[in-house]
Amino acid sequence: MTSNNMYQYLLIFSLTMALAYTHTSATAAPSIVAIQLTPGNINQLQPGGPDAIAGLGDWVLSNGTLCAAISDVDHETGFNPWGGALIDVYHCGKADDQWAFQHSLPNLDKDKPLKPVGISATSNNTMAEITVSSQGDGLLLQSRYRVSSSQPRQLVIEHNLTRSGEGEPVTMFGILMLHPHMSLTPYSLSTLDSQHSRGFNFARLDRQDNMSMLEAMIPADIQVYVGSHELGDISYGVQLQEANLVDEDGDSRRLPMFQITDPTYSFQGFLSRPPWLGGKGKLGILEFAQSQLMDIRPGETLTTRQVVFLGARADVASVTDLIYQGRLLTGTAGAGSAVVHIEDAQGLPVTSIRPQANGAFQARMPKHLNAVALFANTPWGKTPVQKVQLAPGTTSTSPIPARGQSFIKLPKSGPMRLIFKGIGNTPDPDFHDNLLDFSLDGEVFKEIQSANYLSLAGTQGDKSLVALRPGKYRVLATRGMSFNVTEIEIALEPGQTLRLDIPTPMREVGMPGWWAADFHVHSAPSFDSYISLEERLRGFVAQGSDVIIATEHNAIIDYGKALRDLELQNTLKVITGTELTGMARTSTMPFTNGHMNIFPLTAAPKQFAGGIFAHEGQRLRSIYNTARKTHGNILFQLNHPRLSDPLDVDGDNAYFDHLVNGEAYDPQQPLSDEKNLSLIEEDPVSGLRDLDFNLLEVANGNGYEAYEITRADWFSLLNQGEKIFASANSDTHGTGQLSAMPQNYVKLAGDYSESGFIAAIREGQLFGTTGPLLDVYATNVGGETTGPGQTVHTRSFNLHIKVHAASWVPVEQLTIYFNGSIYHQQSITRGDQLAIPITADTDGFVVVEVTGKADQLYATVAPGFTPFAFTNPIFIRQ
């Protein structure tokens, strides 16, 4: 088997996702239900929770305890341009869904999903079932989702795959679960071979290395997905119980199974035939070499049975208690936050439990297990390992000590972000540590789920007390780009509760008429985020933002209730939008249509995903036409057009890296060049072009190198007469990414109104920044002023530049670009006011940029960022 053939069948992928939430809480459902959501039943049956998206037309299952939803045929779900996917799993009557979606993929090929052609439902007094029929490439797939009254916490999923005609050989079959940014934290167990139980510790994958992929494929059958404990009490256990090949006579043969886990996704899969050689235990090169000769023959059926177990806590044990049938272990882990990890005598993972608030816990063990070792992860560190012999029945462990619990009382003096830096041997704290220690090759991997800061909005909903490891700390308080940074040092003794008295940050820079705004914001309704709406709003207030645009992946979510609940409606303005997130590869869009924000929108909570419209597989020009017909004269922002993640081998996120034809946009060539031509091809009906977006997200997060690349793209478009304005946004998903860094300052002539704000953006009256604040305008000989986004009708004028910056923001260099080339450059410091004469020999545009070098203080307040700011163009016309 060649490496290329192996890669063809083992290519697994990272996706930026789509799928978000319906904020409506579900009411108690009837005991046994299998039904399509209609206007008559949706108020009673619609799912709720951070990731719930089911709406009118979707299908709901319920046994009174476990509820689930399957998307209707025409509702796009993830990389599938159709529906028929399991999209919500939750406790009936509770708004706690954290499930995203699951897909069944022949040959593990995400680019060739089978198309659903029908959905049906049946139920009786004890059982409810929904069946999805799909087809494609000579295959028929029937997927049955079933709940019963006898197993209230189980959802049974059965897939039957048969050959109906000619098509690509089926060498294997996989069931995919997505959890980007570890929005659900995976934990792997194997009842097939306990030596391959991984717990939270997985092999680091290199998806471009076949041997790495093979090493990661283990004979495990249970995957537990632990929900965010900050969002609610829920976890999911998914067990692949069996996979069989059934011939036309009904004879069945077991198929070898495997599991792959990555921080972004998990696969449970199996070969389509038993190997002729090998096939027991961990599959390797021998088995996958043989798989290249496998297929489903006419008259044969691949059958698989999967069970989803619904856990009642954000831990593993709430799931394994539903599976294990052995002895009971009880104990206490002191007071406060802790997670108890349990292993067998060989150090292999058994389960993990989050104790009650008083520290008490109990967990069921597997049969025949008579000895365990356990320890607890706490905010104060890891406790010593305790070995326990299990007696028949119930065994109580010795109490696990809390090891010197210490706490900080937080100030109530107003909005601020508090940053804690350990001094000497004291490590930086992680206030959002889920204490699970998810690891890759033994190294703890927190992705974006880590932060040494706390956000306070200055309202009653703020935390008042937090746990902190004893030690010495430097504590800094900040409130965004216009405020100073204050700091103190504290020493915290074991068992001490210390009141934090830190000076409140004060405003250093006044920017009257300018509104600090972030146009690209995610929270838990996005499939790849675990941050609650409340915590997201609190974070932006703490960072001094005035306006945010809520842009959840492929969902339209109204933040209004959360804003009112926090009493922040007079402090922060929220505009509803969405990020259309292209992931399906089709003949029309073989390289996806990238990511694009659309705003302002109005959410329709009873509709699928808040009323999102179909967009997968469509050209951007078609999306513009559809969106404007539906929502009026809205704005379009092309997001992160250049690849910033080197691990994203699919490149779905970065539209300018592939366009429609697989060619990257070339800023050195005209738009009429063959590589670039697709951007200006007019739709034969609407006349719109792919290039007809309003904003280009030139700066995204802390990617300064990507900013420099995208700036060149932007300049090339401006030079060719395209009036496209630039924005700078945080694209924040988790606590490891700062809110409001970078962000935009938008100029308004009067009081805030949403329509006035949108109009100012449309006209380009904004600048982007990671700290420096700019006031730039041109004056002609008559004294008339012209700002960014406007046109000065002379080629000789003075360019006035005022550079403001808080004391923690370094400012060093000014650059003036004329038509994309450097026109003038000089040193500059905060507070400088300059008047630079400009004499242009042609029409064009001027852009002002200010940069600095991050010093220690800036790097502490904004780690990973470079201080810079840029204006939108002032156009020059004779």
N, C-alpha and C positions, 0 to 999 in steps of 0.2 A: 504493500500500500504506500503510495507516495504521500509526502507531507502535504501537498496541495489538496489531494483527495481527502485526507484526514481533516484538514482545516475546513473544507467545504461542509462537512457534516458536523463538525464540533464548534463552529463559530457561534459563540454566544455573545451577547451584546449588552452594552450599557445604554440606557435610554433616559432622556429627560422627559418627564412624563407630564402626563396630562391627568386628568381626573381629579375632581374636587368634590365639593360637598354641598348637601342640602341642609340648611341650618334649621329647618323645621323639626322639632322634636316629634318622635313617633309616639302615638298613643297606643294603649294596650290592644294587641291584635286578637282576633278570635283564635281559639286553640289550634285548629287544623285548617290551613289555608293554602291554596295554590291558585293564583288568580292574577289577571292583568290589572294594572292600576288604571282607574277611570276617574272622571270627575265625581262620580258617586261614592267612591270608596277611598280616595286618596287621602282625605283628612284623617282617616283612621289607620291606613296601612302604609303611608309613605315612610321609608326609612329615614332615620336621623343620625347625626353624628358628624365628626370632623371630615370623614371621607365619603359620606353618603351622597350619591348622585342620582339614584333612581327617581324617576318621575313618571308622568302620564305616559302610558303605553308600555312601560317596563313590567316585569313579572315578579311577583313576590311569593315566597314560601314561608310558612310559619307553623310551628307546633306549639306555640304559646310561650316557649322559652327561647329557642333559636329561631331567628328570622334571617332570611337571605333574599337577595334580589338578583335577577338576571336581566341584562339589558335587552331591549327589543331589537328585532332584526336590523332596523335602520339606524340604530344609535351607535355611533362610532365609539369604540372603547380601546384606548391605547393605540398600538400600532396596527390594530385591525380596523379597516375602514367600514366595518359592519359591527353589529352587536352580537347577541347570543353568548355573552360572557358573564361569569359570576363577578358582580361588581360590588355588592354590599353583603356583609355578614355581621350580625349584631344581636344584642339581647333585645327580645321583643319588649316594646314599651319603653326602651331606653335609647337616648340619642348618643350612642357610643360606638358607632361604626368606625373602624380604622382599617378595614380591608380595602385594597385597591382593586385589582382585577387579576384574573387567572385565565390563561389561554392554553389550548391544546394544539400542539404543533407537530405534524408529521415531519420527520427528519430534523427536528429542532430548528426548523427554518422559519424565522419570524417574518420573512418577506413573502411567504406563501401560505397564509392562513386559509383554512377552508371557510367558505361563505355560508352563513346560516340561511336556510330557506324556509324554515317554519318553526314555530314554538307552540307547544300545547301544554295543557295543565289538567291534572286529575286529582281528586281527593275523596276520602271517605272519613269515617269517624276516627280512624287511627293513623292514617298515612296521607301525605300530600306529595305530589311529584310534578316536576316540570321537565319536559323533554325538548331539547334543541336538536333539530336536524340540520346538518351542514353537508356541503359537497364541494368538490373541486379536484382537478387533476386525476380524474378516474377513481375517486374515493368517495365513500359515504360514511358519515360519522353521526352516530346518535349518542347524545350526552344526556344522561338522566340525573337530575338533582332531586333527592328525596329526603324528607324528614318524617319522623313518626312520633307518636305519643310515648312509645316504650323506651326510646333513647332520646330524651329531651335535649341533650347537648351535642347531638351528632347530626351532621349533614353528610349523607352518602352520595358520592358522585361515581357514576358508572359510564365508561366510554366504550362503545362498540364501533370499531373501524373495519370496513369491508372494501374490497376491490369491486368497482362497478364498471371499469373500462380502462382504456390505455392511459398511462400516466407515468410519472417519474417513480422509480422503485422506492418503496418505503423500507429503509434500513433500520430505523428506530422511531420511537414516538416519545414525545416529551410534554410535560405539563409545567407551564411556566408561572411563577409568582414573582411579581415585581415589588421591590421595597427600596427605591433609590434613597440615598442619603440615610440609609438605615432607619427609614420612617417606621418600619417594624424591624426588630432585632432578631435574626435567626439563631436557632439552637438546634443542633442535629443529633439524632439518636439512631442507633441501628439495633433492631431486634434480630436482624439477619446474622450479624457478626459484631458483638459488642466492642471488639478491638477497633472498629471503625466509627464508634460514637465520638463525635468531635465536640459536643457541647457548643460553647461560644467561640471555639478556637478552630480556624479554618486555614487551609493553604492559600497563600497569596497567588492569584491567578494572573498569568500573562496570556491574554486571549489571542496573541499572535504566535504563541509557542504551543505546538501540539502536545509536547511532553508535559508541559505545565497543565494543560487541560486534562490529559489522561490522569495525572497525579491527583487532580482535584475530584475526579469522579469516583465516589466511594459507594460501597454497598450499604447505604443507610436508607431507612424507610420512613422515618419520622422527622418532620421539620416543624419546630415550634416557632411561631412568630410572636414575639413579645411586644405588646402595644406600649405606647408611650405612657408612663405612669403619670406624666403631667397632664395628659388628656383624659384619662379615665381608667377604669378597671376592666381590661379585656386583653385576651391573648387568643391565638389560634394555633391549634395543632393539626397538621396535615399529614396523614399516614397513607402511604401507598401500600395497601394491604396485599394486592396481588396483581399480576399481569400475566395473561395467558394467550396462547395461540390455539384457536379452536378450529378444527378442520370441518369439512362438509359432513362428516359422519358424527360430529359432536364430540370427538375425542379432543382432550385438552392437554396442553403441555405448558408448564411454567416457563416464564421468560426471565432472564437475568435482569435485575433492576440496578439503577445507579442514581446518585444524587449529586448535584453540583450546587455550591453555595458561594455567593459573592456578596459584598455589601450592597449591590444594586439589585440582584435577582437571585432566584433559586430555581433549579430544575429538578423535577423527579421524572425519570425516564426509564426506558427499557428497550432492548433490542427486539426486532420484529420476529426473530426466529431463535431458537436455541442454537448456540454455536456448535459446530461439529467437533471442535477441539476446545477444551477449557470450559469457561462459562460459570465456574463456581467461585464464590468469593469476589474479590475486587477484579473488575474487568481491566484488561490492558491492551497492548498493541495486538496481541494474537486475536482476541475477540473482535476488536474493531476492524482489523484487517478482513476478517471473515464477514463482517457486517456489510461490506461493499458488494457482496454477492447475494444479499438477502432481499426479500420482497414479500408482500402479501399476495398469495395466489388466489385466483377466482375460487369462490366457495369457502375461503378461510376468513376468520374474523379475529382481530386483535381485541381482547377485552381487558379492561382494567377496572379496579375498584379502589377508590380513594375515599377516606373519611376525614371530614373536617370536624375537629373537636373544639367547642367554644369554651374558653377559660374565663373564669369570673374575676380574675385579677391580672394585673400587668406583670405576670411572671410565668415561669415554665411549669411549676408544680400544679397550677390550676388546670393545666392540660394533662400532665402525666398522671395526676390523681384519677383522671377518667380512663386511663389506659392500664396503669399498674394495678396488680391485684395481690401484692404481698403485704408485708408488715407495715405498721404505722410508726412514724418517727415524730416526736413532739419535742418542743423546747422553747427557750426564750433567747432573744438576741439583744437584750438591753432595750432601753427606750430609744425613740427617734428612728431615723432612717437607717436601713440596713438591707442587704440581700444576702441570704444564706445559700451557699453553693455546696452541693452534696455530690461526692464521688464514691466509687466503690473502692475496695481494698487495693486494686491495681492502679488507682488514680484516674480511672475512666469516668466521665461525667454520667450522673444519674438524673439529677434534676436541680432546680434552682428556685428559691421561694422568697417572696417579699413578705416579711412578717406583718402582723397587724400593728396598729399605732402603738400598742403597749409592748411590742416586741415578741408576742407569742406567735408560734408557728406550728404547723403540723403538715406532714407530707407522706403520701403513700409510696412504698418502695416496690421494686419489681419482685416477682416471685423468686424464691430460692436465694435471694440476697440476704446475708446474715451479718454483714459488717460493712460499715461506711466510714468515711472521713468527711468532716465538714468544717467550713470556716465562713466567716461573714465579711463582706465588703461594707465598710461604713465611710461616712465623710471624713472620719479620723484615721482611716487606714484599714489594713487587712488584719483580722484577728488570727491568733495561732490556730493551727489545724487541730481539731479534736476527733479522735478515733472512737467509734461507738460500735459495740456488739449489739445486734438486734435480737431481742427476745421475741418469742411468739406473741402475737397480739400487738401491743403498743409498748414502745420504748421511749423513755424521756431522757433527753441529753442533759448534761450539766449546763447551766446558764452560760451563754457566750457573753463575756464582759463587753461593756461599751467603750472601754479604753479612754477615759478622760473626755467626756463630752463637753464641748465648749460652744458658746453661742455669741452672736453679735446682734445687738438691738440697733435697728436701722433708723436713720433720721427721718423726720416728718416735715422737713423744711421746704419741700418743693420738688419739682422734677429734676432728676440728675441721673447720670450713669456712674456707678461706683466700681472702680477697678481695684482689684486686690493683687499685689505682687509680693510673693514671699521673699523674705530677706534671709541671707545666709543659707542654712540648711532647710529652711522652711519652703516647701514647694508652693507654687501658685495653686490656689484652690480651683475646683471645677464645680460651679454651682448648679450645673445641669447634668452632672454625672448620673447615669442611670444605674451605676454600680454593677453592671453586668459583665464588664471587661471583655467585650467582643474583641477578638484578636485575629491577626493574620500572621501566620508563622510564629506564633508566640508573642508578638508585639501588639499591645493594646492599640486598637484602631477606633478612634471616636468620630472620624469623618468630620461633619460640621456640628456634631452634638457635644460641644465643649465650649465653656466660657468662664473666664475668671472675673466676670463683671455681673452686676445686678442693675436692672433698670427700674427706676422709680418714676411714676407719673405724678406724684404729689396728691394722690387721691386715696380714699379709704380702701381701695382694692390692693394697694401695695403690700408687699411682705413687710412684716415688722420684726421678725426674728429669723435668723438663718444659722445653720450649723457651720462651724469653722474649726479646722484642725488647730490645736494649740501651736503657738509659734509667734514669730515676728513678721509684721507685714507693713508694706508701704501701701497706703490707700489713697487713690486719686478720685476726685469728683469732677465730672465734666458735664456739659450740657450742649454739646454741638459746636458748630463752627463760629458762632458769634460770642461765645462765653469763654471766660478764662478757666484754667484748671487749678483746683486747690488740692492740697495733699497733707497728710499727716502720717506718722508712724505709730503703730500700736503693738503691744506685746500681750498675747493672750495666754493665760495659764490654763492647765487642765481643769475642767469643771467650772471655769469662770464664764459668766455672762457679762459682756462688756458693752456699754452704751457707746455707739460711734458718734463722736462729736467732731464733725468736719465742716469747715466753712462752706457755705452754699456758693456755687459758681455764680459769678456776676457777669452781666453783659459787658463786653469790651468793644463790640463793633455794632453800630447802628446802621441798618439797611432799610430805611423807610421806603415803602412802596414795593419792596421785593419780598416774595414768598418762597420759603425753602420747601422744595417739593421733590418727591421720589416717584418716578413714573413706573417702577418695576418692583412689585412687592408680592411676596408669597407668605402664606401661613398654612395651617393644617388642612384647609380645603384643597390645597395642591397635593397631589399624590406623593411628592417628594419632599414634603415638609412636615414637621411634627410640632410646630409652634402654634399655640392657641391664638385665636383672634385677639383675645385680651392681652396676652403677652406681646404680640406683635404691635398692637396699638401703644402699649406702655413703652416699648422700646423706642418708637419714633418720637413720642413726647419727650422722653429722657434725652434724646439726641437733638432736640430743638426744632424738629420739623413742624411745618405749618400745614402741609397738604401731602397726602399719599394717594396713589392710584392703585387700587386692589386689582391685581392681575393674576388670578389663580389659573393654573394650567387647565385649559379646555373646560372652564366652568365660569359662570357668572354669579358672583357672591356679593350680597349686600352686607356690609359691616355695620349697618346702622344700629342694630340692637346692641351689639357688643360695645359700640361707642357710647351709647346712652347708659348702658349698665355701669360703665366705668366713669360716667359723668364727665366725659371728655369732649362732648359735642361742641363746646364753645372754645376748645383748645386746639383741636385737630380736625381738619377737613378731610373727608374720605370720598373719593370719586370711584365709582364702580367701573371696572373694565374686565378684560380677560387676556390671557396669553394663549393665543392659538398655537398649539404645539404639534407640529407635523411629525408623525412617526411612521406612517404607512408609506411604503414604496409601491408605486403603481406605474402603469405604462405612461400615464400623463405626467406624473412626478416621480421618476425613477430614483431620485435622490432626496425626496421629501421636500416640503415647502418651508422648512425651517421654523423659526419661532417669531411670532409677531404679536405685539400688544395692540388692542383695539379699545378705545375709550372715547367718550363716556357711554355707558350702557345702562340698561335697566334690567335688574334681575327678575326672573319669573320663577319663583321658588317651587312651584308645582310641576314645572317642566323638567325634563331630563337635564341634569347638570346646569340648572338655573336658566335654561332657555338657550343654551349654546347651539349654534347652527353647524351643519355639516361642512367640513372643510378639507378633510383628508383627501389626498390625491388631486387636489385642485391647484391650478396655477394661482399665483398671488393676485393677478389681475381679476380672476374670477371671484376670489374671496372679497376683494374690494367692492365689486359690483353687488354681490349677495349681501354683504354687511350694510352697505349704504341703503339698499332697498328695504332692509329690515329695521335699521336703527338710525337712519338719517345721515347727516353730514358729520360723521365721526372722524377721529384721527387714527392713523396707522403708524406704528413704530416698529421698524425692523430691528429685532434684538440681536445682540452679540453676533454680528454677521461673520466673524472670523473665529476659527477654532481656537479655544483657549485651553482645553483639556487634552493633553497628549494621549490619554488613555481612551478617549472617545474615538475608536477606530471607525465607527460608522459615520461620524460627522453630521448627524442629523440636526444638530443645534445650529450650525453655522452656514447660513444660506449662501453667502458669498464664496464659500469654499467649494461649492459644487454647482450652483445655479440649477438650471433645468437639464443641462447637457453633460454634467459631470466635470465641467471645466471651472476652475476658480476664476473669479472676476480679476481682470488684469487692469490695474489703475494706470498702467503705462500706455494702454491702447485705448482708442476711442470706443464709444459704445457701439459703433457700427462694426467693430471687429467681430470675427466669428465667435470668439470665446464669450464676448459680452453681449452679443446681439439679442439673446433671449430677453434681456431686461427691457428692451424697447419695442419688442414685437407687440403690435396692437391686437387686442381681442377683436375678432371680426364683427361681433355684435355690439359690445359696449364701447369699444375704442380705447379701453384702459390698457395700461402696460404693467408688467411686474414691478417696474420702477416707481410706480405712482404712490409710494408711501410718503407720509409727511415728515417723519423723524427717522434718523439713523442713530441707533444707540452706539455712539462712538466710545464711550467709557462704560465699562461694566465691572462692578466690584473692584478688586484691587489689581486687576490685570493691566498694568501700565504698558507693558509691551504690546498687548492686544490693542490698546488705545492708539499707540503710534502707528500700527499697521492700518487700523480702521480709519484713522485720521487721513492717511494717504488716499484711501478709497473715497472718503467724503470730499476731499479737495478735488479729486479727479471728476467727481460728479458735478460739483459747483462750477468747475472750469468748462464744463460742457453745457452750461446753461440750466442745469437741474436745480430748482430751488428747494432743496432738502435741508432741513435744519437738524442740528446735532443735540443729543441729550446725554446725560451721565446719570447712571442709576445703580443702586446697590444690588438688585436682583437677589435680595436676601432670602434665604430659605431656613437656615438654622441659627443657633446661638453662636456658632463659630464664624458667622458672617455678620459684619456690623450693619445695623440699620442706618440709613441716610448717609452712606459713604460708598461711592460719591453720591451727590444729589444736584439738583438744579435750583437756581434762583430765578423765579419768574417775575417779571415787572408788571404791576397792575396800576392803572391810573387812579382808581378810586378804591372803594371798599370791595371786599371779596364777593364774587358771585361765581358759581360754577361756569356759567356761560362766558363771563368775562375772562376767567382763568384759561378756559379752553381756547378762546379767541387769541389771547396773548401767546399761547404755545403755537398756535397755527401760524402766527405772524413772526415767530422766531425770536420773541423778546425774552430771552433767557440765556443764562450761561451755566456751564457745568463746573463742578469743583469738588476737590477733596480737602478743602481748607481755605485757600485764598479767596477773597471776595472782591469782585471787580465792579467798577462803574466806568463804562467806556461809551463814548459818543464822539461824533464828528461835528465840527462847526465849519460853515462856509464863511465867505467874506461878509455876508449879511448877518452873521450871528445865529443863523438857524441851526438847530441841533438835530442830529440823526443818530438813532441808536441801532443796536443789533437787530437784524431782520428787516431793516429799512434801507432806503436807497438815498445816497447823496448825489445830487445832480451837478457835480463838478469833479474834475480830476485833480484839483489842488485844494486841500483843506487841512485843518489841524485835527489830529486825533487825540482826544483828551482821555487820559487813563488815570484813574484813582485806584490804588491797591490797598485794600483793607485786609487785615488778618488778625486773629486773636494771637495772644502772646505765645501760644504753644505751636503755632503754625509757621514753619520756616518759609521764607520767600527770598529768592536769590536772583532769578533771571527773568527778564521780559523779552518776548519774541513777538514781532509783528510779521504776519504772513500776508503777502500780496499774491493773489492767484495761486496760493499753495506753496510759494517759495518764500524763503526768509527775506524780508525787506529791511528789517532793523532789529538789532539785538543789543541789549545792554543789561548791566547789573541793576537790581532794584531791591528795595526793602519795603517792609510794611509801612503804610502811611504816605508813601510817595505819591505826588500828583504831577503828572507830566503832560505836556502838550507837544506832540510829535508832528512836525509838518509832513504831509504826504503829497507827493506829486506822482501821479500815475500817467503812463504814456498810453494806456489802453483802458477800456472798461474792465471791470472785474469785481473783486471782493477783497475785503480786509478782515482778518481774524487775529485776535489778540490772545496770547497764551502767556501765563506766568507759571514758573516752576520753582521748586526748592528741593533740598535734600533732607530726607528724614533724619532728625537728630534723635537722641535717646528719648526725650519726652514725647515727641510726635509718634515715635515707634511704639511707645507704651500705650498711648491713647488710641492710635490707629495702626495696629500691627499689620505689616505687609503692604501698607499703602505708600504711595509717593505723593507729596504735596504738589498739586498743580490745579490750574483752572484755565478754561478757554471760553471765549465768547462765540456766539453765532456771528455770521458774517454781516458786515455793513457793505451793501452793494454800491458799486460806483458806476454811474451812467452819465455820460457827457450830455 
